[in-house]
Each structure stands twice: as structure tokens, then as C-alpha cells.
């Protein structure tokens, strides 16, 4: 399971009002992913883009905002755990790596784990 976002990130998310109530905390690292403020910024940006895209995607018609937020949080964390800072500076690498993760692994994983992320966001 991808690492939970940092307490600082979750505070920012609540302040911005797009994650709602969340369970704060951290968990062990998954290999070489993004860290610190780079990770937090990536997750915030990715989550924001994901929820915006999902809100106009016909594939998400009838899906609750909480489930969309949970899916997008999972998706953002999944990629943040697998992309290095070096990847962010190697445009060709990060583009192909993120596209591969976004098109294949992340959606499958996140659809299967939505209930865990709903719980992380404070839902039932």
C-alpha cells in the first residue's frame, strides 16, 4: 500500500477543502519515491488534477465525491511512491514512467483498494 501523506500535506489538503476529514499519520516508505515538500506538492497537484478530470469524465458518472477523492488520493500516492526526484528532472523518463504507471498499474491497484482510502479520508 502506498505511504500515507504527511501530516503537513493533509493539513494543507483540509485547508484547501478538497479532501475533507482525513486520518493523519505516516507509514513506512515504499522504496525510492518522492520525499518531503516535493512529494507533498506532487500529491497535491496530482490529486487536484485527478479530481478535476474525474468530475467531467463520463466513466465516473454516479461515483460519489468521496470515492473519487479516495481513488485520486490512491492514484497520487501510488505514483509518488514510484517516481524519484531524478525522474522529475528527466522529462522523457518521468513522462514515460508516469504514463505507464497511470495507464496500467495505478488504476488497477486503486480500484481494488478504494475502501482503504475512503477509510483514510474518514469515510465509511
Protein Blocks (a to p, Z undefined) as FASTA:
>chain_A
ZZdddfklmmmmmmnopnopadedddddehjadehjllmmmmmmmmmmmmmmmmmgmklg
oiafklmmmmmmmmmmmmmmmccfklmmmmmlmmmmmmmmmmmmmmmmmmmmmmmmmmmn
opZZ
